[in-house]
């Protein structure tokens, strides 16, 4: 790896992508509306959308 020129940028790019993803996710969770979260959390429990196999 030491013989490859310019490889030192890849760990930095990876860190920035990782950090950006979690900052954006944190921002979305903080700004999400309570009604939306309640509605989405009830989807697995909703029996009206089941189909008979």
Secondary structure, 3 states (H helix, E strand, C coil): CCCCCCCHHHHHHHHHHHHHHHHHHHHHHHHCCHHHHHHHHCHHHCCCCCCCC
